[in-house]
Amino acid sequence: MSKQNTATPKLNLNHLYAAAICLTGIGLFALFNRAVFIHYTTSTWVWVYALAGAAVVLTIFTFQLPPQGNGLSLDSSVYLACIFVFGPSFSLTVLLVASAVIFLIERKTVWWKHLINFAVYSIINASASYTFAALGGVRGPLMDNHLAAYAGGMAIYFIMNTLLIVLYYYVLHNENLYETLKGMLKDTIIAYLSTLVLSLVLTILLYHNHIFGLALFLCLSILLSYSFKQMFTMYRDIEERANRDPRTGLFNHSYFEVVLEEEMRKSRSTGSSLSLAMIDIDDFKKYNDHFGHLKGDGLIVFLAELLKKECGGAEMVVSRYGGEEFTLLMPSYDTDQAKDFLDRLRKTLNNSPFDGTEIFPQGCLSFSAGIAGYRSDIHDKSELVEHADQALYYAKKQGKNMVHIYGHQSLLEQDIDFSQDVRDIEQQLNLFMYKDMETFKHSKRVFRYAMDISELLKLDSLTKRQFTLGALIHDIGKLEIPWGILNKKEKLTPEEWEMVKWHVTWGKQMAMTNDKFKDLAAYIELHHERYDGRGYPHGFKGEEIPKLCRMLTIIDSFDAMTTERPYQPTKSVEEAIVELRACAGSQFDPGLTEFFISYIESRHLRTKEAAV
């Protein structure tokens, strides 16, 4: 049976669940056992002690199953065999004696954990006994004509065991009910089936071979438990090798990606802080070129050892991201706490002697680091990595040997950087002036709409930068579309339309080649997704599409409707508003649509008043 890795309950709901399990288990024990053990003969007590001893031994030989390490023991086969051969009251007496022995052996475990385990076993045993009897099962030898009763009893034992454990983790640890159930079934079903089959084997051995049969079964079960334990050890060893970078001993890139996704899920569900830091050794190429790759590898290992030492006491996941880059995944750290830790680490490295540091511009070992904090509007792990990478890029640009938090430039620096980014994007958009002037004008208009909307939404400066620049560059992929298709007056053919749809993917690829504009890729790629999931390129729906990408879709469509285009008629502002409302809930986010319409109506009214 599965073993719970219990923790002290903290919430009233946890106490109530534990109390309900205990009361139910004790009540069923009393109902099915009725203290008949008082009248047992000496020979019966010998069987009780023998079977209880077997259950205790198998409990001690609990083993873990890959991949999650869920604990399992084969003692359930003893209790099931007792039900089939001797009946429910005898089985529960064996459970009582075995639980008392385990309580004496494991005295370091708090008493209420033992009580919960006893209650859970009592519920499962009572349920299996009732089902076995209800399906016509008769205690004694294994009978071919009662196979349905054996199967029913074993099935209920398995189902009740699984449900009680899953509910335990759901109530006490706030685990996802479906995911926990799926994980348990996936990881343990084969071992459970082995336990159930062993119970039938023990039933035959007990009835026909008595104590010798029990001894034979116990030897077989211990060997199986040992084999499972060795298999788990081997699995963990292989897993450890697969997850570690062979040179530094740190976790590798692949493992980092898996853990990052898991920690983001935890942070999203609990609201706890999560920071990601990316570290890059300053001027590593210069050191590598001067002293050779062997010495360069030594420098990488030196920093890795320092990271292990300094991060060992904290619950951080330290990984080698690639080359001379490392990542620190920092659960429960906000960005300010992460920066304090990284600054202390940076100063420790600065003061660490290492051969050849005289060639560095600063005369010592140093690294630059970028930190990004997880936010609820970050939907994909690559976005958080990109934020940390952008912050690292900024730290390098400011002179290296420093730690920078994503989005923490001064307001003046942000304005200067924003103006420069706009100029850089406009230089690329100027290519449209000879190929498709309308796309150039459209991009500028969408940018101005986005500037107004960002003020109304009261976006922070960093989000405002991403949204407005994303609006400006959103159609950059159309540079890859042939001139004849972009300027065609007639309706596009299906093949031509498919080519036009590729502009979002091409635009994303273009943005990803420039470190400054990687964080705009989502606006380029997703501005043709639809709220109902019928858009392209991915068919995302609802809140799978980031909020501001949903807003950009509305702005883009409104401007397309109200501006002359070669392959569609032009609408007035009023007609476009009617169209927006008609498509709210299908193509557009309904709430954002009404927000945008309010803005357009107010803007349109001011324009009319100004004209009058």
Phi, psi and omega in degrees: 000148180296143178255137180272133172271078193284154175229155184300125180298143182244332186254155178303322179300322178296316179297318181296319180296313180299317180296320180295319178297313182297313181296318179296314181297314180294321179297316179292326176299313180296321182293318185270333183269315177055028176055031180292344181297343178300329185262009181293145174277171180300317181296325178293319179295328176300316177296320179300311182295321181296313181289322176296320177298320177297318179296321180295315180300316180290330175293319178297327180270032175301138181236166180252149182247137174287156003268342189274345181083025177297135181281142179212141173231162184264012181295338179299328179297328178293314182293321178295317178298323177298320178297315184290325185266316189249340180106170186292320183296319178295316180301318180289329175294317176301317178300317181298313180294315180298319180296321179295318179295316180296323177299319180289325181287317185254060184288344178287337178283134183297150190299325186290337175292318177298319181296318179296317179298317178298317181295318179298313178299321180297317179297315182294314180297317180296317180297315180295321179297314180298315180297317180301315180291320182296331180269012175090014180292142179237129181292148183133216182290160177291123184243130184298327184280000178241027182298327179298323179293317178297315181297318179296316179298316179293321180297316179295321178302313180295314183296313181296318178301310182297313182296318181295321179291317180296316178296326177301309181292328179294315185281312186278330184243005177057034178285155175293125187299309183294314182295322179294316179298314180297319180295318180295315181296318181295319188276330193240357189297322180294317179295322177299314180299322177299318179298316181294319178295320178299328179296324177289321177299315180295325177302314179295314183294320180297316185287322186261331185242357173057228186297322178298320178297320178296318180296318178298316179298318182296319177299314179299316182294320179295319178297319178296316180299317179296320179296317177298320180295318178294321179297319180294319178299316179296320180297315180296323179295315179295318180297319180298317179294322181290333185264356185251145172283122187296332184280317186258340185081358176280167174297151181266179184300317183297316180294320178303316181299318181294313183292323179301315180297318180294316181292325176295321178297317178297315181297322179295320184280328184259343182079011181281160181287151175208128178236147176238128178244136174247130185242137179225128179294127181289137174055034182295320181300320179298317179294317182296316181293326184282317186254349179099165186292328181297314178292324177298318176298324177298323178294318178299316180295323180299314179294322179300317179295321177296318179297318177300315183293313186283332183260000185298325183277349181256157180276067180246151175253110182259127184226153170268114186283329180153139180058235179260019180258140179230157175235144172239114175265120193238085176295144179071006176256126169279176187294326179292317177296320179297319180295318178301316180295314182294325178294319177297319179296319180297317180293325176297318178294320179303325184266007181268123179289142177204143184296127174095007183292347182295340181278348180284145181303327183265000176074013181205167173291142178205161172223159170251148183220144173241138183239136175230136178261142179287138175233156184296338180272004174271113188264341186227142183299329180295332179292318178294319177299318180296320178299315179296322179293321176297318179295322176297317178302318180295319179298320177295319183294333182274003176120003176070177183051047179209164179243131181233139176265133181305125177086008185257023173293158175293161181300321179296314179299319180297317180296317180295313180298319181297314180299319179293319179297320178298316180296319180297318180292319180298327177299321177288322180292337179301339177296335178290340187295334176262340186261317183201090183300327182295321178295321177299311181295319180300316180299319179294321180292316179299322176300316181293320175301316182296324177299314180296314182296322181295327176291317180295325179279354181055048180289148173291164189299324181291314179294322177299317179301311182298314184296312184288319177292324175298321177295321181292323187259004193300332182256018185300332181295343180291348174297338181274351182275135181304146182304319184297327179282318181298326185252015182291132182276329182277174178294139181289146173285162177305321180294319179293322180294321177299322178294319179300320182297337180288350185297333180291321180288316178298319179297319178299316180297324178293318180294323184291345178280349182242117183304328183290335189242011179300324184284359176264357188300324183297321180293324179290315188283328192252006186283357174246013171285151181247152182299330181270003177087009183258017180269195180222157012268345188256342185075029176295155179222156175054227185280002169295335177269126179307147187306311184287337172291325176294323177291320179298325177300318180294313180299313181301316182290320179299313181294324178296323181288325187263006180237144181296126178232150184293334186244021174201152180289155179271139179253153171285169179301317181297317179295322180294322178296318177300317180294319178300314181294323180295330183261000177295130182096339176250291179276325188241153172295122185300314182296314180292330178297312179296324177298314181293320179298319177301318179296314183295317180298317178295317180294318181295320179296317179296323179296317179296315181297320179295322179294320179294000000 
